[in-house]
Amino acid sequence: MPTTYGIKELSVILDIEIKARPLHAFFELFVDHCGALIIGYAIDSDGFWLQIHKECITEKRLIESWTGYDIFDCCHKKIEGYEGHLYGLLPNCSPMLPAIFTAQQFSDFLMHTTIIRNMLDRGDETQVWLDDLAVSNPKAAELANLVLYGVMPPESEANSSSRKIGDERPNSIDWKALAKTRALAIIKEHKLRDTYPSQEIVADTIANEFRNAFPQVVGSDGKPLTGASIKRHALKGITSAQGKQLSMKTLQGK
């Protein structure tokens, strides 16, 4: 049976505010210059619900850039005794992440909410922090490694299928998952500036990041992964083209 995690572990690595009922906790993603909440996650016994300030509900682009979720794929969620504007996922209005979750469920959640990686990055002190965390709270350290490097816990690796070119050995970096996460983040960052990089540019950017941050990640030839390899094996279906088309339609309509 896979290991499960919850608020107890997440609150060690993220700034999660413990609340009184009806909520269990709250996690802020984006606040304005006055500290007022714009986007965050309200957490109850069922899971993580997207909370959006009522005046920002129509800001589809802002919501998607910070959460990875299209508001039109969400449904309104009501928690008795709580007045916040909450949302779950269609078709069953399920939480974005269950209150008790597996590493795979958390990995799927991170594919949307890529901004969390930036919240954990401590620059040159990151590895020291992770080493200390592995001693003081191993389960929290597993989540942190998943956020920062796409490293699945050992038992999740043991259950995965055989891998080919460029795939990682057990307990090492899941470079494909990390590449997908970074690609989504790069595209979102560019969308905020109304620019839309090609898949080749995104892949080359990730390849350069990997060479500097993860020199141990190499292809079957023992050399650092190239942008072409990353594009071919990890970025299928990930593109900024749709956003560019929508932007052009908006401009043409003005």
N, C-alpha and C positions, 0 to 999 in steps of 0.2 A: 504494500500500500504506500503511495507516495507521501512524502513529508508535506505537511500543510503549515501555512503561515497566517499571520493576522496583524491586527493593529499593534499588538505587543512588540513584534519584531520591526514593523515599519516605523513606529514612533522613535526607535533608536536611531534610525538613519535619516528620517525626514521630520520636518517641523510640523508634527500633527498635534493639534490642540484637543485634549481630552475634554469632552462635554458632559453635561448632565442630560438625562433623558428628556425628550424622546431620542436625541442623537447620542451616539457613543463618542464621536470625535469629528473633527473638521480639519480639512487640509486645504490651504490656500494655494492657488496657482498664480493668480494675477490680481493685484490691487492697484487702485489709482494713486496719484501723488499725495492724496490726503489719508491714505491707508484704508479706504473703503473697499470692501470686497467687490470684485467684478466677476471672477470665475474661480470656482473651487470645487471640492468634493465634500458632501455631507455623508457621514458614515453612520449607519445604524446596524442593527443585528443582521440585516439581510446583505448589506454590502455598501459599495461606494456609489453614490448618486451625484450626477453632475448638477452643480448649483450655479445659476447665472443670474446676475442682477437684472431685475425686471426691465430696466431701461436699455439693456444690452442684448436682449433676446433676439432682436432683429439684426444684430451685427454678426451675420453668418460667417464672414471672413475672419473676424477676430476670434470667434469661438473655435472655428476649425483650426486656426493657426496655433492656438494654445492647448487645445485638447485632442485634436485629431479626429473629432467627431463632427459629422454633419448634423446640424440641429434637426433636419428633416428626417433623419433616421432615428430620432428620439421621441419619447412620449412623456407627457407630464406625469410626475410622480407626487403623490400626496402622502405626507407622513403626519399622522394625527398629532396635533399640538405643536407643529412646526410650520412657520409661515413662509419659509424660503421657497423660491421657484426652483424645483428639483426636476430632474429628467433621468429616465432610464432608456434602455435600448429596445426598439421594436424588434420582433412583433409582440413579445410578451412583457414588455416593460421590465426587463431584467436589469439588475445593477451593472454598472460598467466593470466592476470587479466584486466577486463575492466577499463577504466579511472574512470567511476562512477560505483560503485559496492555495492552489498548488503553484509550483515554480512555472509550469507551462501557462497557467492562467495569468500569472503576473507578467510573464513574457509577452503574452498577447496584449495585455493592457498597456505595456510599455511601447508597443508598436504604434499606439495612438498617442499616448501622452509622453512624447519624447523629451519634453522640457525637463522632466524629472532628472535626467542624466546631468544636466547643467547644475542642478541643485546639489548634487553629491560631489561634483568635481572640486577637489581641494588643491589642484595644481601639483606642485612638487611634493606636497605632503600627503597626497592621496594614498600611495602604497603604504606609508607608515600607519595611516589611519586604518586601512583595511587589515593590516597585520595585527594591530592592537584589538580591533573588533573581532577578529577570528578567535582570539583568546577569550575575550570578555563575553561575547555573544555570538557563537558560531552561526546560528540561524539568521541573525540579522546580517552577518557578514556574507552569507550566501545570497541574500537579496541585494546587497550592495554590489557584489560582483556581477550579478545579473543585470543590474541597472547600468553600471559603468562599462562593462566589457562583454556583456552577453554570455557570460559563463554560467551554464546550467549546473545545478548541484550534482554531485557524483552519481546519485541513483538515477537522476534523469538522463544523464549521459549513458549509463549502463543499459537503459531501456531503448536508446535510440538505435536506428538501423545503421548498417555499414555505410561508410562514407568514402568518397573518392577524392578527386583533385582538390587540394587546398583545405580539406576538412581537418578539423582539429582532433588531436588525441584526447582520450578521457581526461577530464579535469583541466583542460586548456580552453582557449578562447573559442567560442562559437562565432567565428568571423562572419558567417553568412547572416546570422540574426543581427549582429552588431552593424554590419554593412547596410542592411535594410533599415534599421533604426536611424542610422546616420543619414541615409538618403532621404528619408521622410523629413528629418529635421532640417537638412540643407534646403530642401524644396520649400518648406514652410518659411524659413528665414528669407529666402529670395522672394517669396510671394508677398511678404510684407513690404518689399521694395518694388513690387510689381515687375520683377524680373523672373525669367523662366529658363533656367539652365538646361541644356540638353542632357540626356542620359550619360553621354560620354564625359561631359564636364563633371557631373556628379560623381561618376565612378572614378575618374582621375583624382578628384579631390579626396575621396575616401582612401584611395591607394596611397596618396602622399601622407595622410594622417596615420595609416597603418604602418608605414615605413618608420615613422618617428616614434609612435606610441607602442607598437606591437611588432618589433623586429623578428620575434619568434614565429609569426604567422607567415608561412611561405607556401608556395605551390608545390606540385609534385616534382618540379625540377630543382627544388631547394632554394629558389630565388624568391624575393618579395613579390607579393601578388600585384599584378598589373591592373590598370583600370579596365582593360578589355576582359580580363578574367572575372573581375568583380561584377562587371555588367552582365556577363553571360551566365554566371552561376548564382547571383544573389539579387539582381535588380529587375527580374522579369515582372512586368506589369506596373513598375514604379516609374512614373514619368510626370513632368510638370506640364505636358502638352495640353491637357484638359483645362488647367488653370489659365494657360495662355489664351486658349480659344475663348473662354468665358470673359477674360479681360478685354480681348479684342471686340467681342460682341457688345460689351458695355460701352467701350469707346465709340463704336460705330453708331450706337443708339443715342449718343449725345449730340 
